Amino acid sequence: MRRSTTALAVTAALAAAAFALPAPAAQAAGSVVKVTGGQSNWQLTVDGSPYTVKGLTWGPSPTDAAKYLPDVKSMGVNTIRTWGTDASSAPLFDAAAANGIKVVAGFWLQPGGGPGSGGCVDYLTDTDYKNDMLAEFPKWVETYKDNPGVLMWNVGNESVLGLQNCYSGDALEQQRDAYTTLVNDIAKKIHAVDPNHPVTSTDAWTGAWPYYKKNAPDLDLYAVNAYQDVCGVKKAWEDGGYDKPYIITETGPAGEWEVPDDANGVPREPTDEEKAAGYTRAWDCVTGHQGVALGATMFHYGTEYDFGGIWFNLLPADEKRLAYYSVKKAYGADTSRDNTPPVVGELSIDGGASAVPAGKETTVTAPTEDPDGDAVTYEVQVGSKYIDDASALRTVPATDLGGGKLRFTAPDRTGVWKIYVKAKDGKGNVGVATTSAKVVAPPVDGTDLARGKTATASSFQPTGTGCPCGPENAVDGDAGSRWASDWSDPQWIQVDLGERTAFRHIQLDWESAYAKAYTIQVSDDGQSWRTVHEVTDGNGGIDDFDVSDSARYVRLHGTARGTGYGYSLHEFGIYG
């Protein structure tokens, strides 16, 4: 999965493996899994019987496998996929075997697909790293090869693509060749230890396959993660002249990196109905490439209720989404007696989503229908992913006004927020709708006397996100720019109004690095200052307060930062 800074990240820690091996538990003999047949007429077999991968990627802890895998099996799923295999994997393999489910067991290689996920390796020169992986992965294969839960081994995830975050030009080509050569060396080592299970390697796009074709002949089959492009994999395979079958190791609805931006300039998240249809479409395209596509592990059987979880998880917080039932139906399980989730239509915000006043009451409308006639309760959450890259969602108090209308207080911090409405039916199901909302500073009567005036500061950051962040940015009327100070106390920013001028109100629009304690000071000569307002319990966001005075210079003097960073201010408004 090609995750942006907003994607659901799979960390290197997930796949980090210890070198000490546990004593293998007594268990039944493992299955013999083979890729059989010939060109365009391949088949996966388990103990001689045909096997189509009807799978999901696995999110819960291995220790929770016994809890969740019966539910997974009830969906018609026969396979789960992981990204890492180590000492912690034993409960997962055992529970999978007990439930008649098999595992595409992953091994993590740096860098993975996302920026910085695991760090950069020089696959040409880092012999220590390569030798460690060549020794480590086969040890875990030796540990688990006889577990009936094993289907196949999967070496790496999206690193052919991910190496572009580390290298460019000729160096990138050399690294991709070296990486796929290492994958082949690992595959040979695994085959020597375990001839009874196939080996594959996942990447993020079919553009990786020419490297595997050239450098990894010992792979038994290819694997790719494909979301919006899943229906194009068949043509890419045909055009590439490949001589191995493949599986899709992640797929589903369009990802954050594939959808167009909305009116607020952030990716438009598909609706629940669109996501459900995305899984159906993906499976239709996989099964449409008969004799070559051997199945899929769709993304994602996860329980997290965060930004990525809302986008992809089938049962966040154990609450089943519409997509859960879409996958269940695609895999041939009986859904005729299922109670299904409320369906929430497009959200709308009273007054529009392009200028929602910070910290003020706001009403969102979530048109909702429950197909089973169940009573619906609502929850409103907000997320700041597109402000500070935080994935967590925060529940906010909301009043149900009836008819799907919900009143809540908008976030106090400016920027583009995600607003989520969860509709629950009391039967373990949830419908979720989301929209972006551009939160702006509340309007202030009068004229901003500071706009465009000369501003100076004790310091500013010349480099960093959005920088240089000089003091002039705090008086330019652009809430997207900011003044940012050094990371120390005290710091100040002051505005020269040009002449002694009466003012009556101050509005401060803080970025995430705010002042916990500060004073507003005034001066007629820029030398002698007197305090006209003091704050000792600042919490960021918007600070709005009346203060009537007259002066030529107005200064914000910060004495205690609210974070470990400096002071960061979008706008210093002085109103007359």
Buried (B, 14 or more C-beta within 10 A) or exposed (E): BBBBEBBBBBBBEBBEBEEEEEEEEEBEEBBEBBBEBEEEEBBBBBEEEEBBBBBBBBBBEBEBBBEBBEBBBEBBBBBBBBBBBBBBBBBBBBBBBBBEBBBBBBBBBBBBBBBBBBEBBBBBEBEEBBEEBBEBBBBBBBBBBBBBBBBBBBBBBBBBBBBBBBBEEEEBEBBBBBBBBBBBBBBBBBBEBBEBBBBBBBBBBBBBBBBBBEBBEBBBBBBBBBBBBBBBBBEBBEEBEBEBBBBBBBBBBBBBBEBEEBEBEBBBBBBBBBBBBBBBBBBEBBBEBEEBBBBBBBBBBBBBBBBBBBBBBBBBEEBBBBBBBBBBBBBEBEBEEBBBBBBBBEBBBEEEBEEBBBBEEBBBBBBBEBBEEBEBEBBBBBBBBBBEEBBEBEEBEBEEEEEBBBBBBBBBBBBBBBBBBBBBBEBEBBBBBBBBBBBBBBEBEEEBBBBEBBBBBBBBBEEEEEBEBBBBBBBBEEBEBBBBBBBEBBBBBBBBBEEEBEBBBBBBBBBBBBBBBBBBBBBBEEEEBEEBBEBEEBEBBBBBEEBEBEBBBBBBBBBEBBBEBBBBBBBBBBBB
